[in-house]
């Protein structure tokens, strides 16, 4: 019994230390994050995920929205809605944040899926849209695709844009727009033939280089005992930009 009484406070202290450590290493909750990025040469895709704490916001009403964006439109100076077409949403007001994220007047997405979530600046101030009946703190995820588009054609400026309505966990909406990768170098293949080496009466090394400029290119040497050549080596396929 004495041994148990001696061990009991030690166990409690250990549990308290472990609990404090677990709380200290919990990842920070970043709220809702949408990433808008170039995918291939002709598509821009928005993907969103996270949870939203509605504390500090005021319910304004319900409606229906489509996936789309406007970096600096006439009616909505900054808006992005990500999710399926004709989504029913609840609208909340009073977040604070930027009024633009570029100069594009806006367009609708070609397709979308998941949960409809959006942020916008309107005549009534900044508004947050969430799925109708959304329970505060529930995890959300969605996507939207803009076909035949680039970051430049959408008129959005790469950077990080944050709207907030409090300092607690999940009380912010973040839009991330990474800088798109540079376009691949294109153009006609460039081939250079260098002097032959190790020339002998029965053989020689033929040397050269080619930059396919992103195209699949077939290369070969012509050779012979006169300037008319007359013979070719077996073709080799090259691609890329080296």
SEMAR-164908 format. One record per residue: residue number from 0; residue in three letters; z, y, x of N, C-alpha, C, O, CB in turn. Coordinates in steps of 0.2 Angstrom, whole numbers, plus 5000, padded with zeros to 4 digits. Glycine has a CB too. Example, Ala and Ser with C-alpha at 12.3 -4.5 7.8 and 13.67 -1.06 7.14 Angstrom:
! SEMAR-164908
PT  num  residuo   n.z   n.y   n.x  ca.z  ca.y  ca.x   c.z   c.y   c.x   o.z   o.y   o.x  cb.z  cb.y  cb.x
PT    0      ALA  5039  4972  5066  5039  4978  5062  5039  4984  5066  5042  4983  5071  5045  4978  5057
PT    1      SER  5035  4989  5064  5036  4995  5068  5039  5000  5064  5040  5006  5067  5029  4997  5070
//
This chain:
! SEMAR-164908
PT  num  residuo   n.z   n.y   n.x  ca.z  ca.y  ca.x   c.z   c.y   c.x   o.z   o.y   o.x  cb.z  cb.y  cb.x
PT    0      UNK  5000  4994  5004  5000  5000  5000  5000  5006  5004  4997  5011  5003  5006  5000  4995
PT    1      UNK  5004  5006  5010  5004  5012  5014  4997  5013  5017  4995  5019  5018  5009  5011  5020
PT    2      UNK  4994  5007  5019  4987  5008  5022  4982  5011  5017  4978  5015  5019  4985  5001  5024
PT    3      UNK  4983  5010  5011  4978  5012  5006  4980  5020  5005  4975  5024  5004  4979  5009  4999
PT    4      UNK  4986  5022  5005  4988  5029  5004  4985  5033  5010  4984  5039  5009  4995  5030  5003
PT    5      UNK  4986  5030  5016  4983  5033  5022  4976  5034  5022  4973  5039  5024  4985  5029  5028
PT    6      UNK  4972  5029  5019  4965  5029  5019  4962  5034  5014  4956  5036  5015  4962  5022  5018
PT    7      UNK  4965  5035  5008  4963  5038  5002  4961  5045  5004  4955  5047  5002  4968  5038  4997
PT    8      UNK  4965  5049  5007  4963  5056  5009  4957  5056  5014  4953  5061  5013  4968  5060  5011
PT    9      UNK  4957  5051  5018  4951  5051  5023  4945  5050  5019  4940  5053  5021  4953  5046  5028
PT   10      UNK  4945  5045  5015  4939  5044  5011  4936  5050  5007  4930  5052  5006  4940  5038  5006
PT   11      UNK  4941  5054  5004  4939  5059  5000  4936  5065  5004  4932  5068  5002  4946  5062  4996
PT   12      UNK  4939  5066  5010  4937  5071  5015  4930  5069  5017  4925  5073  5017  4941  5071  5021
PT   13      UNK  4928  5062  5018  4922  5060  5020  4917  5061  5015  4911  5064  5016  4922  5053  5022
PT   14      UNK  4919  5060  5009  4914  5061  5003  4912  5068  5002  4907  5070  5001  4917  5058  4996
PT   15      UNK  4917  5072  5003  4916  5080  5002  4911  5082  5008  4907  5086  5006  4923  5083  5003
PT   16      UNK  4912  5079  5014  4908  5081  5019  4900  5079  5018  4896  5083  5019  4910  5078  5026
PT   17      UNK  4900  5073  5016  4893  5070  5014  4890  5074  5009  4884  5076  5009  4894  5063  5012
PT   18      UNK  4894  5076  5003  4891  5080  4998  4889  5086  5000  4883  5089  4998  4896  5080  4992
PT   19      UNK  4893  5090  5004  4891  5096  5007  4885  5096  5011  4880  5100  5010  4897  5099  5011
PT   20      UNK  4884  5091  5015  4878  5090  5019  4872  5089  5015  4866  5091  5016  4879  5084  5024
PT   21      UNK  4872  5084  5009  4867  5083  5005  4864  5090  5001  4858  5091  5001  4869  5078  5000
PT   22      UNK  4869  5094  4999  4867  5100  4996  4864  5105  5001  4860  5108  4999  4874  5103  4993
PT   23      UNK  4866  5105  5007  4863  5109  5012  4856  5107  5014  4852  5112  5016  4868  5109  5018
PT   24      UNK  4854  5101  5014  4848  5099  5016  4843  5098  5010  4837  5096  5011  4848  5092  5019
PT   25      UNK  4845  5100  5004  4840  5100  4998  4835  5105  4999  4836  5111  5001  4844  5101  4992
PT   26      UNK  4828  5103  4998  4823  5108  4999  4823  5114  4994  4825  5113  4989  4816  5105  4999
PT   27      UNK  4821  5120  4997  4822  5126  4992  4816  5125  4987  4811  5123  4988  4820  5132  4996
PT   28      UNK  4818  5127  4981  4814  5126  4975  4809  5132  4975  4812  5138  4974  4817  5125  4968
PT   29      UNK  4803  5131  4976  4798  5137  4976  4795  5139  4970  4791  5144  4970  4793  5135  4981
PT   30      UNK  4797  5137  4964  4795  5139  4958  4788  5136  4957  4787  5130  4959  4794  5146  4957
PT   31      UNK  4783  5139  4954  4776  5137  4953  4772  5140  4958  4771  5146  4959  4774  5139  4945
PT   32      UNK  4767  5135  4961  4763  5137  4966  4756  5135  4964  4755  5129  4963  4765  5134  4973
PT   33      UNK  4751  5140  4964  4744  5138  4963  4740  5140  4970  4741  5145  4973  4741  5143  4957
PT   34      UNK  4736  5135  4972  4732  5136  4978  4725  5136  4976  4722  5131  4972  4733  5130  4983
PT   35      UNK  4721  5142  4977  4714  5143  4975  4710  5142  4982  4711  5147  4986  4713  5149  4972
PT   36      UNK  4706  5137  4983  4703  5136  4989  4696  5134  4988  4694  5131  4983  4707  5132  4993
PT   37      UNK  4692  5135  4993  4685  5133  4994  4685  5125  4995  4688  5123  5000  4681  5137  4999
PT   38      UNK  4681  5122  4991  4680  5114  4992  4673  5113  4992  4669  5113  4987  4684  5110  4986
PT   39      UNK  4670  5112  4998  4663  5111  4999  4660  5118  4999  4663  5123  4998  4660  5106  4994
PT   40      UNK  4653  5118  4999  4650  5125  5000  4649  5128  4993  4648  5134  4992  4643  5124  5002
PT   41      UNK  4650  5124  4987  4648  5127  4981  4654  5126  4975  4652  5127  4969  4642  5124  4978
PT   42      UNK  4660  5125  4977  4665  5124  4972  4671  5127  4975  4673  5127  4981  4666  5117  4971
PT   43      UNK  4675  5130  4970  4682  5133  4971  4686  5129  4967  4685  5129  4961  4682  5141  4971
PT   44      UNK  4692  5127  4969  4696  5123  4965  4703  5126  4965  4706  5128  4971  4697  5115  4967
PT   45      UNK  4706  5127  4959  4713  5129  4959  4718  5123  4957  4716  5120  4952  4714  5135  4954
PT   46      UNK  4723  5122  4961  4728  5117  4959  4735  5120  4959  4737  5123  4964  4727  5111  4964
PT   47      UNK  4738  5118  4954  4745  5121  4953  4750  5115  4952  4749  5110  4949  4745  5126  4947
PT   48      UNK  4756  5117  4954  4762  5112  4953  4769  5115  4954  4769  5121  4958  4761  5106  4958
PT   49      UNK  4774  5113  4951  4780  5115  4952  4784  5116  4945  4781  5114  4940  4780  5122  4955
PT   50      UNK  4790  5119  4945  4794  5120  4939  4795  5127  4938  4795  5131  4943  4801  5116  4939
PT   51      UNK  4796  5129  4932  4798  5136  4930  4804  5137  4927  4805  5134  4922  4792  5139  4926
PT   52      UNK  4808  5142  4929  4815  5143  4926  4813  5150  4921  4812  5155  4924  4820  5144  4931
PT   53      UNK  4813  5149  4915  4812  5155  4911  4817  5160  4910  4816  5165  4906  4810  5152  4904
PT   54      UNK  4823  5159  4913  4829  5163  4912  4826  5170  4915  4824  5171  4921  4835  5161  4916
PT   55      UNK  4828  5175  4911  4826  5182  4914  4819  5185  4910  4818  5190  4911  4825  5182  4921
PT   56      UNK  4816  5180  4907  4810  5182  4904  4811  5183  4896  4816  5180  4893  4804  5177  4905
PT   57      UNK  4807  5186  4893  4807  5187  4886  4801  5184  4882  4795  5186  4884  4808  5195  4884
PT   58      UNK  4802  5180  4877  4797  5177  4873  4793  5182  4869  4796  5186  4866  4800  5171  4869
PT   59      UNK  4786  5182  4870  4782  5187  4867  4778  5184  4861  4776  5188  4857  4778  5190  4872
PT   60      UNK  4777  5178  4861  4772  5175  4856  4769  5169  4859  4770  5166  4864  4768  5180  4853
PT   61      UNK  4764  5166  4854  4760  5160  4856  4753  5162  4855  4751  5166  4851  4762  5154  4852
PT   62      UNK  4749  5158  4858  4741  5159  4858  4738  5153  4861  4740  5148  4863  4739  5165  4860
PT   63      UNK  4731  5154  4862  4727  5149  4865  4723  5153  4871  4721  5158  4870  4722  5146  4860
PT   64      UNK  4723  5149  4877  4719  5152  4883  4715  5147  4886  4716  5141  4885  4724  5155  4888
PT   65      UNK  4710  5149  4890  4706  5145  4894  4707  5146  4901  4709  5151  4903  4698  5146  4892
PT   66      UNK  4705  5141  4905  4706  5142  4912  4701  5147  4915  4695  5147  4913  4705  5135  4916
PT   67      UNK  4703  5151  4919  4699  5156  4922  4703  5161  4926  4709  5161  4927  4695  5160  4916
PT   68      UNK  4700  5166  4929  4703  5171  4933  4699  5178  4933  4693  5178  4932  4704  5168  4941
PT   69      UNK  4703  5183  4935  4700  5189  4936  4704  5193  4941  4710  5194  4940  4699  5194  4929
PT   70      UNK  4702  5194  4947  4706  5197  4952  4707  5204  4951  4712  5207  4953  4702  5196  4959
PT   71      UNK  4703  5208  4947  4704  5215  4946  4699  5217  4940  4695  5221  4941  4702  5219  4952
PT   72      UNK  4700  5214  4934  4696  5215  4928  4698  5221  4925  4703  5225  4927  4697  5209  4924
PT   73      UNK  4694  5223  4920  4695  5229  4916  4701  5229  4911  4705  5233  4911  4689  5231  4912
PT   74      UNK  4702  5223  4908  4707  5222  4903  4713  5219  4907  4719  5222  4906  4705  5218  4897
PT   75      UNK  4712  5214  4910  4718  5211  4914  4716  5212  4921  4712  5209  4924  4718  5203  4913
PT   76      UNK  4720  5216  4924  4719  5218  4931  4720  5213  4936  4718  5213  4942  4724  5224  4933
PT   77      UNK  4724  5208  4934  4725  5202  4938  4727  5196  4934  4732  5197  4931  4730  5203  4944
PT   78      UNK  4723  5191  4934  4725  5185  4930  4722  5179  4933  4717  5179  4935  4723  5186  4923
PT   79      UNK  4726  5173  4932  4723  5167  4934  4727  5162  4929  4733  5161  4929  4725  5165  4941
PT   80      UNK  4723  5158  4925  4725  5153  4921  4722  5146  4923  4716  5145  4924  4723  5154  4913
PT   81      UNK  4727  5141  4924  4724  5135  4927  4727  5129  4922  4733  5129  4921  4727  5134  4934
PT   82      UNK  4722  5125  4920  4723  5120  4915  4717  5118  4911  4712  5121  4912  4730  5122  4911
PT   83      UNK  4718  5114  4906  4713  5112  4901  4710  5118  4897  4714  5123  4896  4715  5106  4897
PT   84      UNK  4704  5117  4894  4701  5122  4890  4705  5122  4883  4707  5117  4881  4694  5120  4889
PT   85      UNK  4705  5128  4880  4708  5129  4874  4715  5127  4873  4717  5123  4869  4704  5126  4868
PT   86      UNK  4719  5129  4878  4726  5126  4878  4731  5131  4874  4730  5137  4875  4729  5126  4886
PT   87      UNK  4735  5128  4870  4740  5132  4867  4746  5134  4871  4749  5129  4875  4743  5128  4860
PT   88      UNK  4748  5140  4871  4753  5142  4876  4758  5147  4873  4757  5150  4867  4750  5146  4882
PT   89      UNK  4764  5147  4876  4769  5152  4874  4769  5157  4880  4768  5156  4886  4776  5149  4874
PT   90      UNK  4770  5163  4878  4769  5169  4882  4776  5172  4883  4779  5174  4878  4764  5174  4879
PT   91      UNK  4777  5174  4889  4784  5177  4891  4782  5183  4895  4777  5183  4899  4788  5172  4895
PT   92      UNK  4786  5189  4894  4785  5195  4898  4790  5197  4902  4796  5194  4902  4784  5201  4892
PT   93      UNK  4789  5202  4907  4794  5205  4911  4794  5202  4918  4798  5204  4922  4800  5204  4909
PT   94      UNK  4789  5198  4921  4789  5196  4928  4786  5202  4931  4783  5207  4928  4784  5190  4929
PT   95      UNK  4788  5203  4938  4785  5209  4942  4781  5206  4948  4782  5200  4950  4791  5213  4945
PT   96      UNK  4776  5209  4950  4772  5207  4955  4766  5211  4956  4765  5216  4953  4770  5200  4954
PT   97      UNK  4761  5209  4960  4755  5212  4961  4750  5213  4955  4751  5209  4950  4750  5209  4967
PT   98      UNK  4746  5218  4955  4742  5220  4950  4734  5218  4951  4730  5219  4947  4742  5227  4948
PT   99      UNK  4733  5215  4957  4727  5213  4959  4727  5208  4965  4732  5208  4969  4722  5219  4960
PT  100      UNK  4722  5204  4965  4722  5200  4971  4714  5199  4974  4712  5194  4976  4724  5192  4970
PT  101      UNK  4711  5205  4973  4704  5206  4975  4700  5211  4970  4704  5215  4967  4700  5199  4974
PT  102      UNK  4694  5210  4970  4690  5215  4966  4685  5212  4961  4681  5215  4958  4686  5220  4971
PT  103      UNK  4686  5205  4960  4681  5202  4955  4683  5203  4948  4689  5204  4947  4682  5194  4957
PT  104      UNK  4678  5204  4944  4679  5206  4937  4681  5199  4933  4683  5200  4927  4673  5209  4934
PT  105      UNK  4680  5193  4936  4682  5187  4932  4677  5183  4930  4671  5185  4928  4687  5189  4927
PT  106      UNK  4679  5177  4929  4675  5171  4925  4679  5166  4923  4685  5165  4926  4669  5169  4930
PT  107      UNK  4677  5162  4919  4680  5156  4916  4679  5150  4921  4673  5150  4924  4678  5154  4909
PT  108      UNK  4683  5145  4922  4682  5139  4925  4678  5134  4922  4677  5135  4915  4689  5136  4927
PT  109      UNK  4674  5130  4925  4670  5125  4922  4673  5120  4919  4671  5117  4914  4664  5123  4927
PT  110      UNK  4679  5118  4922  4683  5112  4919  4690  5113  4921  4692  5117  4926  4680  5106  4921
PT  111      UNK  4695  5110  4918  4702  5110  4920  4706  5104  4917  4703  5101  4912  4705  5117  4917
PT  112      UNK  4712  5103  4919  4716  5098  4917  4723  5099  4918  4725  5104  4922  4714  5091  4920
PT  113      UNK  4727  5095  4915  4735  5095  4916  4738  5100  4912  4736  5101  4906  4736  5098  4923
PT  114      UNK  4743  5104  4914  4747  5109  4910  4744  5116  4911  4743  5118  4917  4754  5108  4912
PT  115      UNK  4743  5119  4906  4741  5126  4906  4746  5131  4908  4751  5131  4905  4738  5129  4900
PT  116      UNK  4745  5134  4914  4750  5139  4917  4746  5145  4919  4741  5144  4922  4755  5136  4922
PT  117      UNK  4749  5151  4918  4745  5157  4920  4749  5163  4921  4755  5163  4918  4740  5159  4915
PT  118      UNK  4747  5168  4925  4750  5174  4926  4745  5180  4925  4739  5179  4927  4753  5175  4933
PT  119      UNK  4747  5185  4922  4742  5190  4920  4745  5197  4920  4751  5198  4919  4738  5189  4914
PT  120      UNK  4741  5202  4921  4744  5209  4920  4739  5212  4914  4733  5212  4914  4743  5214  4926
PT  121      UNK  4743  5214  4908  4739  5216  4902  4742  5223  4900  4746  5226  4904  4740  5211  4897
PT  122      UNK  4739  5226  4895  4742  5232  4892  4749  5232  4891  4752  5237  4891  4738  5234  4886
PT  123      UNK  4752  5226  4890  4759  5225  4888  4763  5224  4894  4769  5222  4893  4760  5219  4883
PT  124      UNK  4760  5224  4900  4764  5223  4906  4762  5216  4909  4757  5213  4906  4772  5223  4905
PT  125      UNK  4766  5213  4913  4764  5207  4916  4767  5201  4912  4773  5202  4909  4767  5206  4924
PT  126      UNK  4763  5196  4911  4765  5191  4907  4764  5184  4910  4759  5183  4914  4761  5191  4900
PT  127      UNK  4768  5179  4908  4768  5172  4911  4766  5168  4905  4769  5168  4899  4774  5170  4914
PT  128      UNK  4761  5163  4906  4759  5158  4900  4761  5151  4902  4760  5149  4908  4752  5159  4899
PT  129      UNK  4765  5148  4898  4767  5141  4899  4765  5137  4893  4763  5139  4888  4774  5140  4901
PT  130      UNK  4764  5130  4894  4763  5126  4888  4767  5127  4882  4773  5128  4883  4763  5118  4890
PT  131      UNK  4764  5127  4876  4768  5128  4870  4774  5123  4870  4773  5117  4871  4764  5128  4864
PT  132      UNK  4780  5126  4869  4786  5122  4868  4789  5120  4875  4793  5115  4875  4784  5115  4864
PT  133      UNK  4787  5123  4880  4789  5121  4887  4796  5122  4887  4799  5127  4885  4785  5125  4892
PT  134      UNK  4799  5116  4890  4807  5116  4892  4808  5119  4899  4805  5116  4903  4810  5109  4891
PT  135      UNK  4812  5124  4899  4813  5127  4906  4815  5122  4911  4820  5118  4910  4818  5133  4905
PT  136      UNK  4812  5122  4917  4814  5118  4922  4810  5112  4923  4811  5108  4928  4821  5116  4922
PT  137      UNK  4806  5110  4918  4802  5104  4918  4796  5105  4923  4793  5110  4923  4799  5103  4911
PT  138      UNK  4794  5099  4926  4789  5100  4931  4782  5100  4928  4781  5097  4923  4789  5093  4936
PT  139      UNK  4778  5104  4931  4771  5105  4928  4766  5104  4934  4767  5105  4940  4770  5112  4926
PT  140      UNK  4760  5102  4932  4754  5102  4937  4748  5103  4933  4747  5101  4927  4755  5095  4941
PT  141      UNK  4743  5105  4937  4736  5107  4933  4731  5108  4939  4732  5108  4945  4737  5113  4929
PT  142      UNK  4725  5109  4936  4719  5110  4941  4714  5114  4937  4713  5113  4930  4716  5104  4944
PT  143      UNK  4709  5117  4940  4703  5120  4937  4698  5121  4942  4699  5122  4948  4705  5127  4934
PT  144      UNK  4692  5119  4940  4686  5119  4945  4681  5125  4943  4679  5125  4937  4683  5113  4945
PT  145      UNK  4679  5129  4948  4674  5134  4947  4668  5131  4951  4667  5132  4957  4676  5141  4950
PT  146      UNK  4663  5129  4947  4657  5126  4950  4652  5131  4952  4652  5136  4949  4654  5121  4945
PT  147      UNK  4648  5130  4957  4643  5135  4960  4646  5141  4962  4643  5147  4961  4638  5136  4954
PT  148      UNK  4652  5141  4965  4656  5147  4966  4659  5147  4973  4659  5141  4976  4662  5149  4961
PT  149      UNK  4660  5153  4976  4664  5153  4983  4669  5158  4982  4670  5162  4977  4659  5155  4988
PT  150      UNK  4674  5158  4987  4679  5163  4987  4676  5170  4986  4679  5174  4983  4684  5162  4993
PT  151      UNK  4671  5171  4990  4668  5178  4990  4665  5180  4983  4666  5185  4981  4662  5178  4995
PT  152      UNK  4661  5175  4980  4658  5176  4974  4663  5178  4968  4661  5181  4963  4653  5171  4972
PT  153      UNK  4669  5175  4969  4674  5176  4964  4677  5182  4965  4681  5185  4960  4679  5170  4964
PT  154      UNK  4676  5185  4970  4679  5192  4972  4687  5192  4973  4690  5197  4972  4678  5197  4966
PT  155      UNK  4689  5186  4976  4696  5186  4977  4697  5187  4985  4693  5185  4989  4699  5179  4975
PT  156      UNK  4703  5190  4986  4705  5191  4993  4710  5186  4996  4715  5185  4993  4708  5198  4994
PT  157      UNK  4708  5182  5001  4713  5177  5004  4720  5181  5005  4720  5186  5008  4710  5174  5010
PT  158      UNK  4725  5177  5004  4732  5179  5005  4737  5176  5001  4735  5171  4997  4732  5187  5004
PT  159      UNK  4743  5178  5001  4748  5175  4996  4751  5180  4992  4753  5186  4994  4754  5172  5001
PT  160      UNK  4751  5179  4985  4753  5184  4980  4759  5181  4976  4758  5175  4974  4747  5186  4975
PT  161      UNK  4764  5185  4975  4770  5182  4972  4772  5186  4966  4773  5192  4967  4776  5181  4977
PT  162      UNK  4774  5183  4960  4777  5187  4955  4784  5184  4954  4784  5177  4954  4772  5186  4948
PT  163      UNK  4789  5188  4952  4795  5185  4951  4799  5188  4945  4796  5193  4942  4800  5187  4958
PT  164      UNK  4804  5185  4943  4808  5188  4937  4815  5186  4938  4819  5186  4933  4805  5185  4930
PT  165      UNK  4817  5185  4944  4824  5184  4946  4825  5181  4953  4820  5181  4956  4827  5179  4941
PT  166      UNK  4831  5180  4955  4832  5177  4962  4834  5170  4962  4835  5167  4968  4837  5182  4965
PT  167      UNK  4834  5167  4956  4836  5160  4956  4830  5155  4958  4825  5157  4959  4839  5158  4949
PT  168      UNK  4832  5149  4958  4827  5144  4959  4822  5144  4954  4824  5144  4948  4830  5137  4960
PT  169      UNK  4816  5143  4955  4810  5142  4951  4809  5148  4946  4806  5148  4941  4811  5136  4946
PT  170      UNK  4811  5154  4949  4810  5160  4946  4804  5164  4949  4805  5171  4950  4816  5164  4945
PT  171      UNK  4799  5161  4951  4793  5165  4954  4787  5160  4953  4787  5154  4953  4794  5166  4961
PT  172      UNK  4781  5164  4953  4774  5161  4952  4771  5164  4959  4770  5170  4960  4771  5164  4946
PT  173      UNK  4768  5159  4963  4765  5160  4969  4758  5158  4969  4756  5153  4967  4768  5157  4975
PT  174      UNK  4753  5163  4970  4746  5161  4971  4744  5162  4978  4745  5167  4982  4742  5166  4967
PT  175      UNK  4742  5156  4981  4740  5155  4988  4732  5155  4988  4729  5151  4985  4743  5149  4992
PT  176      UNK  4729  5159  4992  4721  5159  4993  4720  5158  5001  4720  5163  5004  4718  5165  4990
PT  177      UNK  4719  5152  5003  4718  5152  5010  4711  5155  5012  4706  5155  5008  4718  5144  5012
PT  178      UNK  4710  5157  5019  4704  5159  5021  4699  5153  5021  4701  5148  5024  4705  5162  5028
PT  179      UNK  4693  5154  5018  4689  5148  5018  4686  5147  5025  4686  5151  5029  4683  5150  5013
PT  180      UNK  4684  5140  5026  4681  5138  5033  4674  5142  5034  4671  5143  5029  4680  5131  5033
PT  181      UNK  4673  5143  5040  4666  5147  5041  4660  5142  5039  4661  5136  5040  4665  5149  5048
PT  182      UNK  4655  5145  5037  4649  5140  5035  4646  5137  5041  4647  5140  5046  4644  5145  5031
PT  183      UNK  4644  5131  5040  4641  5127  5046  4635  5131  5048  4631  5134  5045  4639  5120  5044
PT  184      UNK  4634  5130  5055  4628  5133  5058  4622  5129  5056  4621  5123  5057  4629  5133  5066
PT  185      UNK  4617  5133  5053  4611  5129  5051  4605  5132  5055  4605  5138  5057  4610  5130  5044
PT  186      UNK  4599  5129  5054  4593  5131  5057  4589  5126  5060  4592  5120  5060  4594  5136  5063
PT  187      UNK  4583  5127  5063  4579  5121  5065  4582  5118  5071  4585  5122  5075  4572  5124  5067
PT  188      UNK  4582  5112  5072  4584  5109  5079  4581  5112  5085  4575  5113  5085  4583  5101  5078
PT  189      UNK  4585  5112  5090  4583  5115  5096  4584  5110  5102  4589  5107  5103  4587  5121  5098
PT  190      UNK  4578  5108  5105  4578  5102  5110  4576  5105  5116  4571  5110  5117  4573  5097  5108
PT  191      UNK  4579  5103  5122  4577  5105  5128  4576  5099  5133  4580  5094  5133  4583  5110  5131
PT  192      UNK  4571  5099  5136  4569  5093  5141  4570  5096  5148  4568  5101  5150  4562  5091  5140
PT  193      UNK  4575  5092  5151  4576  5093  5158  4572  5089  5163  4569  5084  5161  4584  5092  5159
PT  194      UNK  4572  5091  5169  4568  5087  5174  4571  5080  5174  4577  5078  5174  4568  5090  5181
PT  195      UNK  4566  5075  5175  4568  5068  5177  4571  5067  5183  4570  5071  5188  4561  5064  5176
PT  196      UNK  4576  5062  5183  4579  5061  5190  4579  5053  5191  4576  5049  5187  4587  5063  5189
PT  197      UNK  4581  5052  5197  4580  5045  5200  4573  5042  5199  4572  5036  5197  4586  5040  5196
PT  198      UNK  4568  5046  5201  4562  5044  5200  4560  5039  5206  4561  5040  5211  4557  5050  5201
PT  199      UNK  4557  5033  5203  4555  5028  5208  4548  5026  5206  4545  5028  5201  4560  5022  5208
PT  200      UNK  4545  5021  5209  4538  5019  5208  4538  5015  5201  4533  5014  5199  4536  5014  5214
PT  201      UNK  4544  5012  5199  4544  5008  5193  4548  5011  5188  4548  5008  5182  4546  5001  5195
PT  202      UNK  4552  5016  5189  4557  5019  5183  4559  5026  5185  4558  5028  5190  4563  5014  5183
PT  203      UNK  4562  5029  5180  4564  5036  5181  4569  5037  5175  4569  5034  5170  4559  5041  5181
PT  204      UNK  4574  5041  5176  4579  5043  5171  4576  5050  5168  4575  5055  5171  4586  5045  5174
PT  205      UNK  4575  5050  5161  4573  5055  5157  4579  5059  5154  4583  5056  5151  4568  5053  5152
PT  206      UNK  4579  5066  5155  4585  5069  5153  4583  5075  5148  4578  5078  5149  4589  5072  5159
PT  207      UNK  4588  5076  5143  4586  5082  5138  4592  5083  5134  4597  5079  5134  4580  5080  5134
PT  208      UNK  4592  5088  5130  4598  5089  5125  4595  5092  5118  4589  5094  5118  4603  5094  5128
PT  209      UNK  4599  5091  5113  4596  5093  5107  4602  5096  5103  4608  5093  5103  4593  5088  5103
PT  210      UNK  4602  5102  5099  4607  5104  5094  4604  5103  5087  4599  5107  5086  4609  5111  5096
PT  211      UNK  4606  5098  5084  4603  5097  5077  4604  5102  5072  4601  5103  5067  4605  5090  5074
PT  212      UNK  4609  5107  5073  4611  5112  5069  4612  5110  5062  4610  5112  5056  4605  5117  5068
PT  213      UNK  4616  5104  5062  4619  5101  5056  4614  5097  5052  4616  5094  5047  4621  5107  5051
PT  214      UNK  4608  5096  5055  4603  5092  5051  4603  5085  5055  4604  5084  5061  4596  5095  5051
PT  215      UNK  4601  5080  5051  4600  5073  5054  4593  5073  5058  4588  5074  5054  4601  5067  5049
PT  216      UNK  4593  5072  5064  4587  5073  5068  4585  5067  5072  4590  5064  5075  4588  5080  5073
PT  217      UNK  4579  5066  5072  4577  5060  5076  4574  5063  5083  4569  5067  5082  4571  5056  5072
PT  218      UNK  4576  5060  5089  4573  5063  5095  4571  5057  5099  4573  5051  5099  4579  5067  5099
PT  219      UNK  4566  5059  5103  4563  5054  5108  4559  5058  5114  4558  5064  5113  4558  5049  5104
PT  220      UNK  4558  5054  5119  4554  5057  5125  4547  5054  5124  4545  5049  5123  4557  5055  5131
PT  221      UNK  4542  5059  5126  4535  5057  5128  4535  5057  5135  4537  5061  5139  4530  5062  5124
PT  222      UNK  4531  5052  5138  4530  5051  5145  4524  5047  5147  4521  5044  5142  4536  5047  5148
PT  223      UNK  4521  5048  5153  4515  5045  5155  4513  5047  5162  4517  5051  5165  4509  5046  5150
PT  224      UNK  4508  5044  5164  4505  5046  5171  4501  5052  5171  4499  5054  5177  4502  5040  5174
PT  225      UNK  4500  5055  5165  4496  5061  5165  4499  5066  5160  4504  5064  5157  4488  5060  5163
PT  226      UNK  4497  5072  5160  4499  5077  5155  4498  5075  5148  4501  5078  5143  4496  5084  5156
PT  227      UNK  4494  5070  5147  4493  5068  5140  4498  5063  5138  4498  5061  5132  4486  5065  5139
PT  228      UNK  4503  5061  5142  4508  5057  5141  4506  5050  5138  4504  5046  5142  4513  5059  5136
PT  229      UNK  4506  5049  5132  4503  5043  5129  4508  5038  5127  4507  5033  5123  4498  5040  5134
PT  230      UNK  4514  5038  5130  4520  5033  5128  4526  5037  5126  4527  5043  5127  4522  5029  5134
PT  231      UNK  4530  5034  5122  4536  5037  5119  4542  5032  5120  4541  5026  5120  4535  5039  5112
PT  232      UNK  4548  5035  5120  4554  5030  5120  4556  5029  5113  4553  5032  5109  4560  5034  5124
PT  233      UNK  4560  5024  5112  4563  5023  5105  4566  5029  5103  4570  5032  5106  4567  5016  5106
PT  234      UNK  4565  5031  5096  4569  5036  5093  4576  5035  5093  4579  5030  5092  4566  5038  5086
PT  235      UNK  4580  5041  5094  4587  5041  5093  4589  5046  5088  4586  5051  5087  4591  5042  5100
PT  236      UNK  4594  5044  5083  4596  5049  5078  4602  5053  5080  4607  5050  5083  4598  5045  5072
PT  237      UNK  4602  5059  5079  4608  5064  5081  4609  5068  5075  4605  5070  5071  4606  5068  5087
PT  238      UNK  4615  5071  5074  4617  5075  5069  4623  5080  5071  4625  5079  5077  4620  5071  5063
PT  239      UNK  4625  5084  5067  4631  5089  5069  4628  5095  5072  4622  5097  5071  4635  5085  5074
PT  240      UNK  4632  5098  5077  4630  5104  5080  4630  5104  5087  4631  5109  5091  4634  5110  5077
PT  241      UNK  4630  5098  5090  4631  5097  5098  4625  5093  5100  4625  5092  5106  4638  5095  5100
//
